Amino acid sequence: MTGTEQSLVNRLVTTIRKGRDITLVLGSGLTARVVPGVDRMVDLADEFVAQALQNSDLQAALAGLRATRRDAALYAAYRRTFAEWLSPVEFDIVVQRATLEAYRPDRATTASWERVGYHRGVQLEDDRDAWSLPPGVIAVGELLAGLPDRFQRRVITTNFDPLIEIAVRRAGGTARALTLNRDGTFAGPLGPADGIDVLHLHGYWRPTSESDERALLHDPEPLRADDPVVLSALHEALRGDTICVAGYPPGRNDALTRAVHEQADVLWARHDDDASPAGAALIYTGVDVDRLFPAVRRGLATLPPTPPPSAAPAAPVPPGVAPAGTALHRVHLPTLEAVLGTRPSAVELLRQLDYEFRWRRFDDTPDTPLDLVFWPVRLRQPTLIYAVQATVAAALSARGVRVVLCFDDLAGDQHTRSWRARFTDEVERWFALVEGARPPEVDSLMSFCSPGRVAERLQDPELLRRPTHPWAVQLEYYRGDRMILDVARAAKAFPGAVDLEIDDAMAGAQIRTTRAERLMSTPAIWAYLQYLLRDIRPEAVMTLGGEDESVMWDQWHDTFPDAVGHLFHPVMANVRQDARMLGARSFREVEDHLRKAMRLESWDREDHYLHWIVQHAVVLHRYLRNRPPLSYEGRLLDSWETIRAALLDPRLRAGTVRLLAREVAALLMHEAV
């Protein structure tokens, strides 16, 4: 029996509206627009051999394969030949390069032939807006995020790319990637309490955990149709009332096809017009997934989301508290907390920083209670950036988290001691602004690396279990395949530059102006963190800093196995850390900087000076201090949108700028609001 694309749309919409569950099985046709197919994949393999490997023997072997094989057989033969001539892992680089053809960041980049590890892969996936998603993938993400229970909170795919996960996250949901273990079972229990499991049958484009050292991120060989373990795992995954297969041809002799045929109600979508029978499945021909899933989404647009199984009836909204999802809700969390008589935990505060203010949270265990925040700070004049970081640290300390502030003063001069005292006073004042905050523990790298303290650590057998001496860290850090350029990046020798934007000319110009003493910081900071980890679980520790420090912490995870988390605030575009705009000395100076910023065409762009000030030094600052939002001339200034609207109004502009300037001056320079 066959049908058309429209009849499949009607069938899927009707099935869901009747309360029946659907399990999606999606193949390469879903992402074919942006992720290379077989032909492009083998072309990339040839480019890799010619450009990076320069192996003439391997080139000749691959040329022979091209003359005798085609399509999937050629792809599989290429991978086997790579394993024969090089190693089982080399072809993974080609797979990763192919996946990254769907990655299009704002700034032009030049892709390189390099292995993408776990942490780098997660970082790239977090850059959600930079990935090209076809319409079908976007619609699938919205369907899964909006009606997770109707899709059994899972989707099965033979693809190795992360586009389904990214689509779910863009739609406001959560997703995790699961792959098959060597024994044919899935690497993790199925059925999360929340979110979507994306079951990758042929592997994933990157390691799925820090400990995932398997050579094959993608195995092109078909799963054996007679493997009882794999079949059992697939039967467990294919437990929906209806199975819908799209983007995957039905004629293959593999475990997936066999497991699907053994289901009672199967809808199989084909892009071509071949109506050949496939077991008892209903065949739908001429189906374009980029039309199919958007049409299903539109058909279900009026269907209310499925509530969680244990959801309690919604409580009435207290007077004066806006419904969730509004701008007022985002910035009036303190009001809601006051009504309910609660204070959010440190974990919830971190979620708010991530979701509402775009602080990038990087950790593998987001629900693990946080015990310690490590805040390394380069010793310099205190600026507005440090003030914002300090209030975030203070808010976490008010929720029971221990905060350790460590000054990077290895490049200090004769005034180092006075600078430390002044900075410490400023930090303690910023902490005092947050109700319930506990002052941080303060230390310095200069003291930590002094001969006396080093000797004490070397004489303590417990501390010898970790590299708490910078020299021991350097042995781990510099050996292996670490490049000098990597070390320079970690030391922030190229401020404001994205990794792939650093060309030879830039490297030469910046290195000539970077003081050599900056290279001492990274090993010393890492040694201090190892010292802190002596009696605390790594997953309960989080570092605090700017996004420009992510390179250093990426290298940490490449060097050490500890699953330490990180909290990065968005870096201000086009404004460097030592800019006078961030260290103004009076209210008038702050007001002048704000007025000058508004004369620029980019004044209201995201993460540029004015936007950053409003988001982090005004809106976030008031939230952390449990202060009511600003208002002017009867208008509530409780978000970037409302403040931007006031700045665009000629009648309100001057007064709004003055109000913002006083708020910043009060935070930075003790001047009263």
Secondary structure, 3 states (H helix, E strand, C coil): CEECHHHHHHHHHHHHHCCCCEEEEECHHHCCCCCCCHHHHHHHHHHHHHHHHCCHHHHHHHHHHHHHCCHHHHHHHHHHHHHHHCCCCHHHHHHHHHHHHHECCCCCCCCCCCCCCHHHHHHHHHCHHHECCCHHHHHHHHHHHHCHHHHCCEEEECCCCCHHHHHHHHCCCCEEEEEECCCCCECCCCCCCCCEEEEECCCCCCCCCCCCCCCCCCCCCCCCCCCHHHHHHHHHHCCCCEEEEECCCCCCCCHHHHHHHCCCCEEEECCCCCCCCCCCCEEECCCCHHHHHHHHHHHCCCCCCCCCCCCCCCCCCCCCCCCCCCHHHHHCHHHHHHHHCCCCCHHHHHHHHHHHHCCEEECCCCCCCCCEEEEEEECCCCCHHHHHHHHHHHHHHCCCCEEEEEEECCCCCCCHHHHHHHHHHHHHHHHHCCCCCCCCEEEEHHHHCCHHHHHHHHCCCCHHHCCCCHHHHHHHHHCCCCCHHHHHHHCCCCCCCCHHHCCHHHHHHHHCCCCHHHHHHHHHHHHHHHHHHHHCCHHHEEEEEEHHHHHHHHHHHHHCCCCCEEEEECCCCCCCCCCHHHCCCCHHHHHHHHHHHHCCCCCCCCCCHHHHHHHHHHHHHHHHCCCCCEEECCEEECCHHHHHHHHHCCCCHHHHHHHHHHHHHHHHHCCCC
